[in-house]
Amino acid sequence: MTEEVFYWQALNRALDAELAADDAVFVLGEDVGLYGGSYRVTEGLYAKYGEWRVRDTPISEGSFTGLGVGAALAGMRPVVEIMTINFSLLALDAIVNMAAKVPFMSGGQFPMPLVVRMPGGVAKQLAAQHSQRLEQMYMNVPGLRLAVPSTPQDAWWQLRQAIRSDEPIVLLEHELLYFSKGPLDVTAGAPPMHRAAVRRKGADLTLVAWSRMVDLSLRAAGRLAEQGIEVEVIDLRSLRPIDWDTCAESVQRTHNLLVVEEDSGFAGAGAEVVATLGERCFFDLDAPPRRLAAEELPIPYNRNLEAACIPTVSGIVQTVKEMLEGGENP
Amino acid sequence: MDQETRLQMLHDMLLARAFEERAAEEYTKGNIGGFLHLYPGEEAVAVGVLHAAEPSDYVVSTYREHVHAMVRGMPPGVVMAELFGKRDGCSRGMGGSMHLFDRERRFMGGYAIVGETYPVAIGIGYAIAMRKLPEAVICFFGDGAVNQGTFHESLNMAALWKLPVLFVCENNHYQIGTEIHRHSAVTEVYRRACAHRIPARKADGMDVFEVHQATRMALDQIRQDTGPYLLEFETYRFRGHSMADPGTYRPKVEVQAKEKEDPVAVAIAETLPGYPTAEQIAAAGTDSITRMTDTMNAGGHLPGDTLQRIEAQVAQEVEEAVAFAQASPEPTMEDARAALDCNRGMEVLI
């Protein structure tokens, strides 16, 4: 039953399946309808389900995301697409102040089956305003859940799970993953939406990553294996909640922890991972846990500088070796 | 309008005033915390609008929403308990004054970020339109909220997709301390609606019957699937923006002049037999004469001690509301976590 599909196709099939399964599901966002979605995720759905269920919106992120909140309160299951996470800054009030808080502030009266999908990440020379990751902003909001699928299979599973959940969920995708391929088995049973996945077993060091950094980490682990270093790669799959048990169990075996993140390190997602696993596994660690993160810079347009700003496979390899060889920490 | 409705509206006006004045008192005693935005002066808007709505309509309101909630049928005790932060409050003590919710009555919340009510309302409107239901959404906002981006964003979408939303501006002329001529280039809010081809009109927000009639007409039109409508009601709040605001930026003469247009007094007077006297006509101003005469002609609607009876009833309701709030237990941390996880169900996250 397994076939190779693009990440965007897995998302597309998930939307198709859920639109077909439940009349309360509808999709809205800029160019999701007639145009078929900026990254093809909604391709073909407008023709199949019509304009009320696949709604092209004006460029009004704050209000169309808020529209999703209102529709969810009235029993619908809206899936809002924000073209990129950078534009979601205009929708923060709807996501943070409304979606995450209304069920709570009402004393638990209202459902909030809202999904907000958007890509984040450094793509190809999109410059500073279109190259942000910003995961940490959505991690710091009690009442929100944040999933970060890194494979077509997870994209399929996690989007469907998100649509079926009655809680508000941000699905953070990645521009460069949309056109990556991977296996998809639509008949396979899904793990819980926020459970981490061990993508590669290893005994020497636990490498925690998510989204596009998982692929880089796996490639680095392959190279390190050729040098006799066995790295365990954990794909978090979710940034709120985080599957701490899977991470801690791994660190207790490997005694070393490295987090690879595409975002700037300062007050970032990696800081949370290192802090919590540091608290939980302090006496298991052989060396200080480390983060390999992006430079503390807005992403430059220049191709070489852009590439130099975010972690690379060779950067990961080098950092792991530094850690295991017990050299000086920078 | 039948006599029963008229008396119920009068009751709601009187309850609104008495409840809010008591809330102010309880705030000064320390029983109510946080921000407390009171409604005296503006009662005719909530009462007039919501008596024109159907139980199946939805209401989205602002942080000055105690009266909207009560007119919608929420018991005063449940509202007062929420102001007290108690477990029997409508939001179980998690929301407070600015976040009253009642799913059963389709009271979709008090929203405390200015300009949030529009997107929530169009979202509910979208759900209604998509399912082709004969329902409408009433979206309250103040004059200060019309300069938020969501106003134009949401009005555009409401008009574009013909969503059944009644936008109701409670224009009390002040965004906290900034008078409307200092915050808006166009001070007639209803005129902004034409930018989005939304029919709109302005009415006297100090006259509950005019408010009611204007709302009835607007909702009738909305139920013809013609799309949204905007009503602007000019009104006035007698108090400051919140209990933290003494309102000293407003000239005393202005407040006094507006108090003469007290909507509660107008409503009482209009239902009194033998009203108005010549002096009252003069005091009310010429453009009110036709309106008052019409009401007088309907006359004889407040016989005997009806008014005193309602006043006494309202006083007792407020006493009972405070007693209910006082007797209600404090919510626990478990209640808070249950509220946050209310939509988890059987879902296993990890």
Boltz contact constraints between the chains, C-beta under 6 A:
constraints:
  - contact:
      token1: [A, 52]
      token2: [B, 130]
      max_distance: 6.0
  - contact:
      token1: [A, 58]
      token2: [B, 156]
      max_distance: 6.0
  - contact:
      token1: [A, 60]
      token2: [B, 153]
      max_distance: 6.0
  - contact:
      token1: [A, 62]
      token2: [B, 150]
      max_distance: 6.0
  - contact:
      token1: [A, 63]
      token2: [B, 119]
      max_distance: 6.0
  - contact:
      token1: [A, 63]
      token2: [B, 150]
      max_distance: 6.0
  - contact:
      token1: [A, 63]
      token2: [B, 153]
      max_distance: 6.0
  - contact:
      token1: [A, 63]
      token2: [B, 154]
      max_distance: 6.0
  - contact:
      token1: [A, 66]
      token2: [B, 119]
      max_distance: 6.0
  - contact:
      token1: [A, 67]
      token2: [B, 119]
      max_distance: 6.0
  - contact:
      token1: [A, 67]
      token2: [B, 122]
      max_distance: 6.0
  - contact:
      token1: [A, 67]
      token2: [B, 123]
      max_distance: 6.0
  - contact:
      token1: [A, 67]
      token2: [B, 126]
      max_distance: 6.0
  - contact:
      token1: [A, 69]
      token2: [B, 120]
      max_distance: 6.0
  - contact:
      token1: [A, 69]
      token2: [B, 123]
      max_distance: 6.0
  - contact:
      token1: [A, 70]
      token2: [B, 120]
      max_distance: 6.0
  - contact:
      token1: [A, 70]
      token2: [B, 123]
      max_distance: 6.0
  - contact:
      token1: [A, 70]
      token2: [B, 124]
      max_distance: 6.0
  - contact:
      token1: [A, 71]
      token2: [B, 123]
      max_distance: 6.0
  - contact:
      token1: [A, 71]
      token2: [B, 126]
      max_distance: 6.0
  - contact:
      token1: [A, 71]
      token2: [B, 127]
      max_distance: 6.0
  - contact:
      token1: [A, 73]
      token2: [B, 108]
      max_distance: 6.0
  - contact:
      token1: [A, 74]
      token2: [B, 124]
      max_distance: 6.0
  - contact:
      token1: [A, 74]
      token2: [B, 127]
      max_distance: 6.0
  - contact:
      token1: [A, 76]
      token2: [B, 127]
      max_distance: 6.0
  - contact:
      token1: [A, 93]
      token2: [B, 113]
      max_distance: 6.0
  - contact:
      token1: [A, 97]
      token2: [B, 113]
      max_distance: 6.0
  - contact:
      token1: [A, 103]
      token2: [B, 342]
      max_distance: 6.0
  - contact:
      token1: [A, 103]
      token2: [B, 343]
      max_distance: 6.0
  - contact:
      token1: [A, 104]
      token2: [B, 94]
      max_distance: 6.0
  - contact:
      token1: [A, 104]
      token2: [B, 339]
      max_distance: 6.0
  - contact:
      token1: [A, 104]
      token2: [B, 340]
      max_distance: 6.0
  - contact:
      token1: [A, 105]
      token2: [B, 94]
      max_distance: 6.0
  - contact:
      token1: [A, 105]
      token2: [B, 95]
      max_distance: 6.0
  - contact:
      token1: [A, 105]
      token2: [B, 99]
      max_distance: 6.0
  - contact:
      token1: [A, 106]
      token2: [B, 91]
      max_distance: 6.0
  - contact:
      token1: [A, 106]
      token2: [B, 101]
      max_distance: 6.0
  - contact:
      token1: [A, 107]
      token2: [B, 91]
      max_distance: 6.0
  - contact:
      token1: [A, 107]
      token2: [B, 92]
      max_distance: 6.0
  - contact:
      token1: [A, 107]
      token2: [B, 94]
      max_distance: 6.0
  - contact:
      token1: [A, 107]
      token2: [B, 339]
      max_distance: 6.0
  - contact:
      token1: [A, 108]
      token2: [B, 339]
      max_distance: 6.0
  - contact:
      token1: [A, 108]
      token2: [B, 342]
      max_distance: 6.0
  - contact:
      token1: [A, 109]
      token2: [B, 101]
      max_distance: 6.0
  - contact:
      token1: [A, 109]
      token2: [B, 103]
      max_distance: 6.0
  - contact:
      token1: [A, 111]
      token2: [B, 343]
      max_distance: 6.0
  - contact:
      token1: [A, 166]
      token2: [B, 343]
      max_distance: 6.0
  - contact:
      token1: [A, 167]
      token2: [B, 343]
      max_distance: 6.0
  - contact:
      token1: [A, 192]
      token2: [B, 348]
      max_distance: 6.0
  - contact:
      token1: [A, 192]
      token2: [B, 349]
      max_distance: 6.0
  - contact:
      token1: [A, 192]
      token2: [B, 350]
      max_distance: 6.0
  - contact:
      token1: [A, 194]
      token2: [B, 349]
      max_distance: 6.0
  - contact:
      token1: [A, 194]
      token2: [B, 350]
      max_distance: 6.0
  - contact:
      token1: [A, 195]
      token2: [B, 350]
      max_distance: 6.0
  - contact:
      token1: [A, 241]
      token2: [B, 349]
      max_distance: 6.0
  - contact:
      token1: [A, 243]
      token2: [B, 350]
      max_distance: 6.0
